[in-house]
């Protein structure tokens, strides 16, 4: 029988480039258990065969994997479980990379100079009957929640036999931008007189009220929509025509229809009190 080669925590630290503090933490978290613990001194000892596992843990941490996920990977009883966890983390990293690249592109665009002011018009948007989902949402959860809400609306349209009469939209109260939390409404306009969905789901039949709004179309990624908001809000402020009420977005072409950020077209509608003006640029 081969005798185990036990190492002190200091020796193991030097061999794996994991600090003693990190090793103790990984032990406490159940990520990397010592091979032995002295019952009198509580000193930890590691087996030389654990070096490879420790090196894997170090690389997974370098990739930003959480300790919970690492514990699943290291403790996986089969290859499929381990690979699923690693694949899920790689997908999260790819999404984060896309978000970082979008942020970098947006910053470069800002540094290049002010964006051209989009065409802005003021018009009356009539009241409509709509299927809607309403919920208090944190800003950090908006993208995920919105995706689920739009899916629920599409399912409700299919279930009721209704047809959306215009693009899907959303209402954003002002305090959502101020405190990053508010009741958000996403909706699908439908023809009046259609039956609503059966009780028990998240989708409700509502009336979206009429509004007079300054309107601009944002073309491009949602990460850049603040530039259109800035241009539109500037016109509203310069003309002192703003009124209280939620800002509306209508998704003329969006992630509901395409994965290509270059094809996103979102109509941003800022509530105002002016009527009869066609061009506010």
C-alpha positions in Angstrom: 0.0 0.0 0.0 1.3 3.5 -1.0 1.7 5.8 2.0 0.1 9.2 1.8 2.5 12.1 1.5 1.1 14.7 3.9 2.0 18.3 3.6 1.7 21.2 6.1 -0.7 24.0 5.1 2.3 26.2 4.4 3.9 23.6 2.1 0.6 23.1 0.3 0.2 26.8 -0.1 3.6 27.2 -1.8 2.9 24.3 -4.1 -0.5 25.5 -5.2 -0.1 29.4 -5.0 -3.2 29.5 -2.7 -2.8 31.5 0.4 -3.2 30.0 3.8 -6.1 32.3 4.4 -7.7 31.1 1.2 -7.1 27.4 2.1 -8.7 27.9 5.5 -11.7 29.6 3.8 -12.1 26.8 1.2 -12.1 24.3 4.1 -14.8 26.2 5.9 -16.8 26.4 2.8 -16.5 22.7 2.0 -14.6 23.3 -1.2 -11.3 21.7 -0.3 -11.1 19.6 2.8 -7.7 18.8 4.4 -6.6 15.2 4.3 -6.1 15.3 8.1 -6.6 17.7 11.1 -4.5 17.3 14.2 -7.0 16.8 17.1 -4.8 18.6 19.5 -3.4 21.5 17.5 -6.1 21.8 14.8 -3.3 22.0 12.3 -4.4 21.1 8.8 -2.5 18.7 6.6 -3.0 18.0 2.9 -2.1 15.1 0.7 0.1 15.6 -2.3 -2.6 14.1 -4.4 -4.8 17.2 -3.6 -2.4 19.5 -5.4 -4.1 19.0 -8.8 -7.5 19.7 -7.3 -6.2 22.9 -5.6 -4.8 24.1 -8.9 -8.1 23.5 -10.7 -9.9 25.5 -7.9 -7.4 28.4 -8.3 -8.0 28.6 -12.0 -11.8 28.4 -11.6 -11.6 31.3 -9.1 -9.4 33.2 -11.6 -12.4 32.8 -14.0 -14.7 34.3 -11.4 -16.6 31.1 -10.6 -18.5 31.2 -7.3 -17.4 28.9 -4.4 -20.8 27.2 -4.6 -20.3 26.3 -8.2 -16.7 25.2 -7.6 -17.9 23.0 -4.8 -20.3 21.3 -7.3 -17.5 20.9 -9.8 -14.9 19.5 -7.4 -17.4 17.3 -5.7 -19.2 16.0 -8.8 -19.6 12.3 -8.9 -19.8 12.1 -12.6 -18.3 14.0 -15.6 -21.7 15.2 -16.9 -22.5 17.1 -13.7 -19.1 18.7 -13.7 -19.2 19.7 -17.3 -22.7 21.2 -17.0 -21.6 23.4 -14.2 -18.5 24.6 -16.1 -20.5 25.1 -19.3 -23.1 27.2 -17.4 -20.3 29.4 -16.0 -18.7 29.8 -19.4 -22.1 31.0 -20.7 -22.3 33.6 -17.9 -18.7 34.7 -18.7 -19.6 35.1 -22.4 -22.7 37.2 -21.5 -20.5 39.4 -19.2 -18.0 39.8 -22.0 -20.7 40.9 -24.3 -21.9 43.4 -21.7 -18.4 44.7 -21.2 -17.8 45.1 -24.9 -21.1 47.0 -25.3 -20.1 49.3 -22.4 -16.6 49.9 -24.0 -18.2 50.7 -27.4 -20.7 53.1 -25.7 -17.9 54.9 -23.8 -15.8 55.2 -27.0 -18.9 56.7 -28.8 -19.3 59.2 -26.0 -15.6 60.2 -26.1 -15.9 60.7 -29.9 -18.3 63.5 -29.3 -22.0 64.2 -28.7 -24.5 62.1 -30.6 -26.6 63.7 -33.4 -29.9 64.7 -31.9 -32.6 62.3 -33.2 -35.7 63.5 -34.9 -38.2 64.4 -32.3 -42.0 64.9 -32.8 -44.8 65.7 -30.4 -48.0 63.7 -30.9 -51.1 62.3 -29.1 -50.9 58.6 -28.4 -54.5 57.3 -28.1 -55.8 55.1 -25.3 -55.7 51.3 -26.0 -57.0 48.1 -24.6 -54.0 45.9 -23.8 -52.9 42.7 -22.2 -50.4 43.7 -19.5 -48.0 42.4 -16.8 -47.4 44.7 -13.9 -44.9 44.1 -11.1 -42.5 46.0 -8.8 -39.1 45.4 -10.4 -35.5 46.2 -9.3 -33.4 47.9 -12.0 -30.8 45.0 -11.8 -33.6 42.5 -12.6 -35.3 44.4 -15.4 -33.8 42.5 -18.4 -34.6 39.1 -17.0 -38.0 40.1 -15.7 -38.9 41.8 -19.0 -38.0 38.8 -21.0 -40.3 36.6 -18.9 -43.1 39.2 -19.1 -42.9 39.5 -22.9 -43.0 35.7 -23.1 -46.1 35.7 -20.8 -47.8 38.3 -23.1 -47.0 36.2 -26.2 -48.4 33.1 -24.6 -51.6 35.0 -23.5 -52.1 36.3 -27.0 -52.0 32.8 -28.3 -54.3 31.5 -25.6 -56.9 34.1 -26.1 -56.7 34.3 -29.9 -56.0 38.0 -29.7 -53.6 39.8 -32.1 -51.4 42.6 -31.1 -52.6 45.7 -32.9 -49.3 47.6 -32.5 -45.8 46.9 -31.0 -45.4 45.8 -27.5 -44.7 48.6 -25.0 -43.7 49.4 -21.5 -44.4 52.1 -18.9 -41.5 53.4 -16.7 -42.5 55.7 -13.8 -40.0 58.4 -13.0 -39.0 57.0 -9.7 -37.7 53.8 -11.4 -34.8 55.9 -12.7 -34.4 57.8 -9.5 -34.4 54.9 -7.0 -34.0 52.0 -9.4 -37.2 50.3 -8.3 -40.8 50.8 -9.3 -43.9 49.1 -10.7 -43.2 48.4 -14.4 -46.0 47.7 -16.9 -45.3 45.8 -20.1 -48.2 45.5 -22.5 -49.5 44.3 -25.8 -52.2 46.5 -27.4 -55.1 44.4 -28.7 -58.5 45.2 -30.4 -61.2 46.3 -27.9 -63.8 43.8 -26.9 -61.5 40.8 -26.8 -61.8 38.5 -23.7 -59.1 38.7 -21.2 -57.0 35.8 -20.0 -58.4 33.5 -17.4 -57.9 34.4 -13.7 -54.8 33.2 -11.9 -52.0 34.3 -14.3 -49.8 37.3 -14.3 -51.4 38.8 -17.5 -54.4 41.2 -17.1 -56.7 43.1 -19.4 -56.1 46.8 -18.9 -56.6 50.2 -20.5 -53.4 52.1 -21.3 -54.4 55.8 -21.1 -53.9 58.3 -23.9 -51.0 60.7 -23.6 -49.4 63.6 -25.4 -45.7 62.8 -25.7 -42.5 64.0 -27.3 -41.3 61.0 -29.3 -37.8 59.9 -30.5 -36.7 56.6 -32.0 -33.7 54.9 -30.6 -31.8 52.7 -33.0 -29.2 50.3 -31.6 -28.5 48.4 -28.4 -30.6 49.0 -25.3 -27.3 49.8 -23.4 -27.2 53.0 -25.5 -30.8 54.1 -25.0 -29.8 56.6 -22.4 -28.3 58.8 -25.2 -31.8 59.0 -26.8 -33.3 59.7 -23.4 -30.8 62.5 -22.9 -31.5 64.1 -26.2 -35.3 63.8 -25.8 -35.3 65.0 -22.2 -33.2 68.0 -23.2 -35.7 69.1 -25.8 -38.6 68.7 -23.3 -36.6 70.7 -20.7 -35.7 73.5 -23.1 -39.3 73.9 -24.1 -40.6 73.5 -20.5 -43.3 71.2 -21.7 -42.7 68.2 -19.5 -45.5 66.8 -17.2 -45.6 64.0 -14.6 -46.3 60.6 -15.9 -44.5 57.4 -16.9 -42.1 57.4 -19.9 -43.2 54.9 -22.5 -41.2 52.7 -24.7 -42.6 50.9 -27.8 -40.4 48.1 -29.2 -40.7 48.5 -33.0 -38.0 45.9 -33.5 -36.4 44.5 -30.4 -34.9 41.4 -28.7 -38.4 39.9 -29.0 -37.8 39.7 -32.7 -34.1 39.6 -33.2 -30.8 38.9 -31.3 -28.9 41.5 -33.4 -28.5 44.6 -31.3 -27.9 46.7 -34.4 -31.6 46.0 -35.4 -33.2 47.2 -32.2 -35.5 50.1 -32.8 -37.3 51.5 -29.7 -39.7 54.5 -29.7 -39.2 56.6 -26.5 -42.2 58.7 -25.5 -41.8 61.5 -22.9 -45.1 62.9 -21.5 -45.7 66.6 -22.3 -48.6 69.0 -22.4 -48.1 70.5 -25.8 -50.5 69.5 -28.7 -50.5 70.1 -32.4 -46.7 70.4 -32.8 -45.3 67.9 -35.3 -41.6 68.7 -35.1 -39.8 69.6 -31.8 -36.2 69.3 -33.1 
